[in-house]
């Protein structure tokens, strides 16, 4: 059957293969040839419906670009390498790469980006939850994938961001467990005999994050104005390959078979045995002779608000001066072995304190102080916010001290105390209802009674009769 043209410059015809075909002119390709899109269906009404949908996308400027679309795995690599790396902080970019390699690519990486459906994402999330992943982890994966698809949709590679059609799992907000004032004092008493005493004073007493505390540097400490300027933070970043063949570079560390039951090699690993490598594994950059971008690194804080100066309590100043004098003695004793980083809290040779060692020391101090186990964030940042609230400091001021961008975030850091609630409700009750007057004490009878009282009792008896 000869082709028939519709009034919208589209062609609909019945082919020799028994299918109805439609072709729509979308525009002109970069090489000058026409951009013709093809649709097919079993019936003429069905193919005309598809043609009209494609024409509508063309007229509204929402049609996808011509050419074969990449897979989700290919697009995620392009997105992280060329787009996200220009905006994200190094630690955040490491997290994006980790979740892409471990979750997104194994889950939906082989699907073409324009063929990805909401059902594919829902199946991936369900599999992650069944494998023991926390709902918060699944939500992070969902956000990373949604941002990558948003860029693809903006560039007209796909017609719709299917991640917006999927509801990720609900997250139960983590219950904070800050120190009480008594626990905070016991913790600092346990730390008083350690060289890192001032590190814990700053963490617990001022609510600094771990990276901010370990990243403090003397040029940004103003002892005269009594101000900390947290312009840097210390972070451990993942190494990246600098060689041409990342897969061959890590050949000696590739392990494609899973560990046997009761594996003795990884017995001390807190997360269990590591997963086997994929056939195209490009990890193990830590052994690359040209490795780059990893290890302990001083980085800028994530937000501008985080760099705001924080007042130093006057009581801390003498201890900071003594700490600086002690560090000068260590520098002189180390001589040429001293590695100058201008860090406030260092190892004996001047290098910054490793966050892993810092975390282990926190756990040791908890045990020495007789405090039950909890997160480092609870013992520092949440503790400072909660105790400031107990001392009567208002929320906007706590927000400034903790350097939050929104006061709703500050409220999540402050945990109410039961004794404060009872005192508040007692004062509320006093405001609405006055305290009851004390009952009068019963009068004690005396042996000497007046004639009037005896006459009154006699009269009452006569009335009863």
C-alpha positions as CSV (number, residue, x, y, z in Angstrom):
1,X,0.0,0.0,0.0
2,X,1.3,3.4,-0.9
3,X,2.2,5.8,1.9
4,X,-0.4,8.4,2.9
5,X,0.6,11.7,4.4
6,X,-1.3,13.3,7.2
7,X,-1.8,17.1,7.6
8,X,1.1,17.3,10.1
9,X,3.8,16.3,7.7
10,X,3.8,12.7,9.1
11,X,3.6,9.5,7.1
12,X,1.4,6.6,8.0
13,X,1.4,3.4,6.0
14,X,0.8,-0.3,6.1
15,X,3.9,-2.3,5.5
16,X,4.6,-5.7,3.9
17,X,5.5,-7.1,7.3
18,X,1.8,-6.8,8.4
19,X,2.4,-3.8,10.7
20,X,1.2,-0.2,10.5
21,X,4.1,2.3,10.4
22,X,4.3,6.0,11.2
23,X,7.2,8.4,10.5
24,X,7.4,11.9,11.9
25,X,9.7,14.7,10.8
26,X,11.1,16.2,14.0
27,X,13.6,18.7,12.5
28,X,17.1,18.6,11.0
29,X,20.1,16.7,12.4
30,X,23.5,18.4,12.8
31,X,24.7,16.9,9.5
32,X,21.8,18.5,7.6
33,X,19.7,15.4,7.1
34,X,16.1,15.3,8.3
35,X,15.4,13.8,11.7
36,X,12.6,11.3,11.0
37,X,11.3,9.2,13.9
38,X,9.6,5.8,13.5
39,X,6.6,4.3,15.3
40,X,4.8,1.1,14.6
41,X,1.6,-0.8,15.8
42,X,-0.7,-3.6,14.8
43,X,-3.6,-1.2,13.9
44,X,-3.9,2.1,12.1
45,X,-5.6,3.9,15.1
46,X,-2.8,2.7,17.4
47,X,0.0,4.0,15.2
48,X,-1.8,7.3,14.6
49,X,-2.1,7.7,18.3
50,X,1.6,7.2,18.7
51,X,2.3,9.7,15.8
52,X,0.1,12.3,17.4
53,X,1.9,11.9,20.8
54,X,5.3,12.3,19.1
55,X,4.1,15.4,17.2
56,X,2.9,16.9,20.4
57,X,6.3,16.4,22.0
58,X,7.9,18.0,19.0
59,X,5.5,21.0,19.0
60,X,6.0,21.6,22.7
61,X,9.8,21.3,22.5
62,X,9.9,18.3,24.7
63,X,11.0,15.7,22.2
64,X,14.1,13.7,23.0
65,X,17.2,14.2,20.9
66,X,18.0,11.8,18.0
67,X,20.4,8.9,18.4
68,X,20.7,5.8,20.5
69,X,20.4,6.5,24.2
70,X,23.0,5.3,26.6
71,X,22.3,2.7,29.3
72,X,21.8,3.8,32.9
73,X,25.2,2.6,33.8
74,X,26.8,4.6,31.0
75,X,24.9,7.7,31.8
76,X,25.8,7.5,35.5
77,X,29.5,7.4,34.6
78,X,29.1,10.4,32.3
79,X,27.1,12.3,35.0
80,X,29.5,11.7,37.8
81,X,32.7,12.2,35.7
82,X,31.7,15.3,33.7
83,X,28.8,17.0,35.5
84,X,28.6,16.2,39.3
85,X,32.3,16.5,39.8
86,X,32.1,20.2,38.9
87,X,29.7,20.9,41.7
88,X,29.9,18.3,44.5
89,X,32.4,18.3,47.3
90,X,35.0,15.5,47.1
91,X,33.5,13.5,50.0
92,X,30.0,13.7,48.5
93,X,31.3,12.7,45.1
94,X,32.9,9.6,46.7
95,X,29.6,8.7,48.2
96,X,27.9,9.1,44.8
97,X,30.4,6.8,43.1
98,X,30.1,4.2,45.9
99,X,26.3,4.0,45.7
100,X,26.5,4.0,41.9
101,X,28.9,1.1,41.7
102,X,27.3,-1.0,44.5
103,X,23.6,-0.4,44.0
104,X,22.5,1.5,40.8
105,X,24.7,-0.3,38.2
106,X,23.9,-3.8,39.5
107,X,20.3,-2.9,39.9
108,X,19.3,-1.1,36.7
109,X,22.6,-0.3,35.0
110,X,21.8,-2.4,31.9
111,X,18.5,-0.7,31.1
112,X,18.6,1.9,28.3
113,X,18.0,5.3,29.9
114,X,14.9,6.0,27.7
115,X,13.4,2.5,28.5
116,X,13.8,2.8,32.3
117,X,10.4,2.4,33.9
118,X,9.2,3.1,37.5
119,X,8.7,-0.7,38.0
120,X,12.5,-1.2,37.5
121,X,13.3,1.2,40.3
122,X,10.7,-0.2,42.7
123,X,12.1,-3.7,42.1
124,X,15.6,-2.5,42.8
125,X,14.5,-0.8,46.0
126,X,12.7,-3.9,47.2
127,X,15.7,-6.0,46.5
128,X,18.0,-3.6,48.4
129,X,15.6,-3.7,51.5
130,X,15.4,-7.5,51.3
131,X,19.2,-7.6,51.3
132,X,19.3,-5.7,54.6
133,X,20.0,-2.2,53.3
134,X,18.6,0.6,55.6
135,X,15.7,2.6,54.3
136,X,17.9,5.8,54.6
137,X,20.5,4.1,52.3
138,X,17.8,3.4,49.7
139,X,16.5,6.9,49.9
140,X,20.0,8.2,49.2
141,X,20.3,6.0,46.2
142,X,16.9,7.2,44.9
143,X,18.1,10.9,45.2
144,X,21.3,10.2,43.4
145,X,19.5,8.5,40.5
146,X,16.8,11.1,40.4
147,X,19.4,13.9,40.1
148,X,21.1,12.1,37.3
149,X,17.9,11.5,35.4
150,X,16.9,15.2,36.0
151,X,19.9,16.3,34.0
152,X,19.1,13.7,31.3
153,X,15.6,15.1,31.0
154,X,16.8,18.7,30.9
155,X,19.0,17.8,28.0
156,X,16.1,16.0,26.2
157,X,17.7,12.6,26.4
158,X,14.5,11.2,28.0
159,X,10.9,12.3,27.9
160,X,10.4,12.0,31.6
161,X,12.3,11.5,34.9
162,X,10.8,8.2,36.0
163,X,12.3,8.6,39.5
164,X,9.7,11.3,40.2
165,X,7.0,8.7,39.7
166,X,8.4,6.4,42.5
167,X,7.9,6.9,46.2
168,X,11.1,5.8,48.1
169,X,10.8,4.0,51.4
170,X,9.9,6.1,54.5
171,X,12.7,6.8,56.9
172,X,12.3,6.5,60.7
173,X,14.1,9.5,62.2
174,X,17.1,8.3,64.2
175,X,16.6,8.8,67.9
176,X,19.4,11.0,69.2
177,X,21.2,10.1,72.5
178,X,23.2,13.1,73.7
179,X,25.1,13.2,76.9
180,X,23.5,14.5,80.0
181,X,25.4,17.2,81.8
182,X,26.7,14.6,84.3
183,X,27.8,12.2,81.5
184,X,29.5,15.0,79.7
185,X,31.5,15.9,82.8
186,X,32.4,12.2,83.4
187,X,33.5,11.9,79.7
188,X,35.8,15.0,79.9
189,X,37.2,13.8,83.2
190,X,38.2,10.6,81.5
191,X,39.8,12.6,78.7
192,X,41.6,14.9,81.0
193,X,44.7,12.7,81.3
194,X,45.1,12.3,77.5
195,X,47.0,14.6,75.1
196,X,43.8,15.0,73.1
197,X,41.9,16.6,76.0
198,X,41.4,19.9,74.2
199,X,40.1,18.1,71.1
200,X,37.2,16.7,73.2
201,X,36.6,20.0,75.0
202,X,36.0,21.6,71.6
203,X,33.9,18.7,70.3
204,X,31.7,18.3,73.4
205,X,31.7,21.8,74.7
206,X,31.3,23.7,71.4
207,X,29.5,21.2,69.1
208,X,32.0,21.0,66.3
209,X,31.8,18.2,63.8
210,X,34.6,15.6,63.8
211,X,36.1,16.9,60.5
212,X,35.9,20.5,61.6
213,X,37.6,19.7,65.0
214,X,40.4,17.7,63.4
215,X,40.7,20.3,60.6
216,X,41.2,23.3,62.9
217,X,44.4,25.2,62.1
218,X,46.3,27.7,64.2
219,X,46.1,30.6,61.6
220,X,42.3,30.4,62.0
221,X,42.3,30.5,65.8
222,X,42.1,34.1,67.2
223,X,42.9,33.8,70.9
224,X,42.7,37.6,71.4
225,X,39.3,38.0,69.9
226,X,38.3,34.5,71.3
227,X,37.1,33.2,68.0
228,X,37.4,29.9,66.0
229,X,37.2,30.3,62.2
230,X,36.4,26.8,60.9
231,X,37.6,27.4,57.4
232,X,38.8,23.8,56.9
233,X,37.8,20.3,57.7
234,X,39.8,17.0,57.6
235,X,38.4,14.2,55.6
236,X,39.5,10.8,54.3
237,X,38.8,10.6,50.6
238,X,38.9,7.5,48.3
239,X,41.9,7.1,46.1
240,X,41.4,7.3,42.3
241,X,43.5,5.7,39.6
242,X,45.9,7.8,37.7
243,X,47.0,5.2,35.2
244,X,45.5,4.3,31.8
245,X,44.2,0.8,32.7
246,X,42.5,0.8,36.1
247,X,41.3,-2.9,35.8
248,X,44.8,-4.2,35.1
249,X,46.4,-2.0,37.8
250,X,44.5,-3.7,40.5
251,X,44.8,-7.2,39.2
252,X,46.6,-8.7,42.2
253,X,43.8,-7.6,44.5
254,X,40.9,-8.8,42.4
255,X,38.8,-11.5,44.1
256,X,36.0,-12.8,42.0
257,X,34.9,-15.7,44.3
258,X,32.9,-15.1,47.5
259,X,34.5,-15.9,50.8
260,X,33.9,-19.4,52.3
261,X,31.7,-19.8,55.3
262,X,33.4,-18.9,58.6
263,X,36.0,-16.9,56.7
264,X,39.1,-16.3,58.9
265,X,40.6,-13.6,56.7
266,X,37.9,-11.0,57.3
267,X,37.0,-12.2,60.8
268,X,37.6,-8.8,62.4
269,X,35.7,-6.8,59.7
270,X,32.8,-5.0,61.3
271,X,30.8,-5.2,58.0
272,X,31.7,-8.8,57.3
273,X,33.4,-10.1,54.2
274,X,33.7,-7.7,51.3
275,X,31.7,-8.4,48.2
276,X,33.4,-10.2,45.3
277,X,34.8,-8.0,42.5
278,X,32.9,-7.6,39.2
279,X,34.6,-8.8,36.0
280,X,35.3,-5.2,35.0
281,X,36.4,-4.1,38.5
282,X,38.3,-0.8,38.5
283,X,38.7,-0.4,42.2
284,X,41.8,-0.9,44.3
285,X,43.2,2.5,43.4
286,X,45.1,2.6,46.7
287,X,47.9,0.5,45.1
288,X,48.0,2.5,41.9
289,X,51.5,4.0,41.5
290,X,49.9,7.1,40.0
291,X,47.0,7.3,42.5
292,X,45.5,10.7,43.2
293,X,42.9,12.6,45.2
294,X,42.8,10.3,48.2
295,X,43.9,9.9,51.8
296,X,43.6,12.5,54.6
297,X,42.9,15.8,52.9
298,X,42.0,19.3,54.2
299,X,38.8,20.3,52.4
300,X,36.5,23.3,52.5
301,X,33.2,23.0,54.5
302,X,30.1,22.1,52.6
303,X,28.2,25.3,53.1
304,X,29.1,28.9,53.6
305,X,27.3,29.0,56.9
306,X,29.7,26.3,58.3
307,X,32.6,28.8,58.0
308,X,31.0,31.4,60.3
309,X,33.2,32.2,63.3
310,X,32.3,30.6,66.6
311,X,33.1,32.3,70.0
312,X,35.4,30.5,72.3
313,X,34.3,30.3,75.9
314,X,36.7,32.4,78.0
315,X,37.3,29.4,80.3
316,X,38.8,27.5,77.4
317,X,41.4,30.1,76.5
318,X,44.0,29.2,79.2
319,X,43.8,25.5,78.2
320,X,44.3,26.4,74.5
321,X,47.4,28.4,75.3
322,X,48.8,25.5,77.4
323,X,47.9,23.1,74.5
324,X,49.8,25.3,72.0
325,X,52.9,25.5,74.3
326,X,52.8,21.7,74.7
327,X,52.6,21.3,70.9
328,X,55.7,23.6,70.5
329,X,57.6,21.3,72.8
330,X,56.7,18.3,70.7
331,X,57.8,20.2,67.6
332,X,61.2,20.9,69.1
333,X,61.6,17.3,70.3
334,X,60.6,15.9,66.9
335,X,63.1,18.1,65.0
336,X,63.3,17.1,61.3
337,X,60.6,14.4,61.7
338,X,58.0,17.0,62.4
339,X,55.5,17.4,59.5
340,X,54.0,20.9,59.6
341,X,50.3,21.2,58.8
342,X,49.5,24.0,61.2
343,X,46.8,21.7,62.7
344,X,45.6,22.4,66.2
345,X,45.3,18.7,67.1
346,X,48.1,16.5,65.8
347,X,50.0,13.3,66.3
348,X,53.4,13.4,67.9
349,X,55.0,14.0,64.5
350,X,52.7,16.9,63.5
351,X,50.4,15.0,61.2
352,X,46.7,15.5,61.7
353,X,44.8,12.9,63.8
354,X,43.3,10.2,61.7
355,X,39.5,10.2,62.0
356,X,39.5,6.4,62.5
357,X,41.9,6.7,65.5
358,X,39.7,9.6,66.8
359,X,36.6,7.4,66.6
360,X,38.3,4.5,68.4
361,X,39.5,6.9,71.2
362,X,35.9,8.1,71.6
363,X,34.7,4.6,72.2
364,X,37.6,4.0,74.7
365,X,36.6,7.1,76.6
366,X,33.0,6.0,76.8
367,X,34.1,2.7,78.4
368,X,36.4,4.5,80.9
369,X,33.6,7.0,81.9
370,X,31.0,4.2,82.3
371,X,28.7,5.6,79.6
372,X,26.7,3.3,77.4
373,X,27.7,3.1,73.7
374,X,26.5,5.8,71.3
375,X,27.4,7.7,68.1
376,X,30.2,10.2,68.0
377,X,27.7,12.8,66.7
378,X,25.5,12.2,69.8
379,X,28.4,12.8,72.1
380,X,29.5,16.0,70.5
381,X,27.1,18.0,68.3
382,X,23.8,16.8,69.7
383,X,25.2,17.1,73.3
384,X,26.2,20.7,72.8
385,X,22.8,21.7,71.3
386,X,20.9,19.9,74.1
387,X,22.9,21.3,77.0
388,X,22.7,24.9,75.5
389,X,18.9,24.5,75.5
390,X,18.9,23.3,79.1
391,X,20.9,26.3,80.1
392,X,18.1,28.5,78.7
393,X,19.7,29.5,75.4
394,X,17.1,30.3,72.7
395,X,16.9,28.4,69.5
396,X,18.1,31.1,67.1
397,X,21.3,31.5,69.2
398,X,21.9,27.7,69.2
399,X,21.4,27.8,65.5
400,X,24.1,30.4,65.1
401,X,26.5,28.4,67.4
402,X,26.0,25.2,65.5
403,X,26.0,27.1,62.2
404,X,22.8,25.5,60.8
405,X,21.1,27.0,57.7
406,X,17.6,26.3,59.0
407,X,16.2,26.4,62.5
408,X,14.2,23.2,61.8
409,X,17.5,21.4,61.6
410,X,18.6,22.9,64.9
411,X,15.4,21.5,66.6
412,X,16.3,18.0,65.5
413,X,19.6,18.4,67.3
414,X,18.0,19.4,70.6
415,X,16.5,16.6,72.7
416,X,14.1,17.4,75.5
417,X,14.7,16.2,79.0
418,X,12.0,14.7,81.2
419,X,12.9,16.8,84.3
420,X,12.7,20.0,82.2
421,X,9.3,18.9,80.9
422,X,8.0,18.3,84.4
423,X,9.2,21.7,85.6
424,X,7.7,23.4,82.5
425,X,4.3,21.7,83.2
426,X,4.4,22.6,86.9
427,X,4.9,26.3,85.9
428,X,2.1,25.9,83.3
429,X,-0.3,24.6,86.0
430,X,0.6,27.4,88.3
431,X,-0.2,29.9,85.6
432,X,-3.7,28.5,85.0
433,X,-4.7,27.3,88.5
434,X,-3.5,28.8,91.7
435,X,-2.2,26.4,94.3
436,X,-4.9,25.2,96.8
437,X,-4.8,27.0,100.1
438,X,-3.6,24.8,103.0
439,X,-6.3,23.2,105.1
440,X,-6.7,24.8,108.6
441,X,-5.3,22.7,111.4
442,X,-7.9,21.0,113.6
443,X,-8.4,22.9,116.9
444,X,-7.5,20.9,120.0
445,X,-10.1,20.7,122.7
446,X,-9.4,22.2,126.1
447,X,-10.8,21.1,129.4
448,X,-11.9,24.6,130.2
449,X,-15.0,25.5,128.1
450,X,-17.0,28.6,128.4
451,X,-20.7,28.6,129.4
452,X,-21.6,29.9,125.9
453,X,-20.1,26.9,124.2
454,X,-21.9,24.4,126.6
455,X,-25.2,26.2,126.1
456,X,-24.8,26.1,122.3
457,X,-24.2,22.3,122.4
458,X,-27.3,21.8,124.6
459,X,-29.4,23.8,122.2
460,X,-28.3,21.7,119.2
461,X,-29.2,18.5,121.0
462,X,-32.6,19.7,121.7
463,X,-33.2,20.6,118.0
464,X,-32.1,17.1,117.0
465,X,-34.6,15.5,119.3
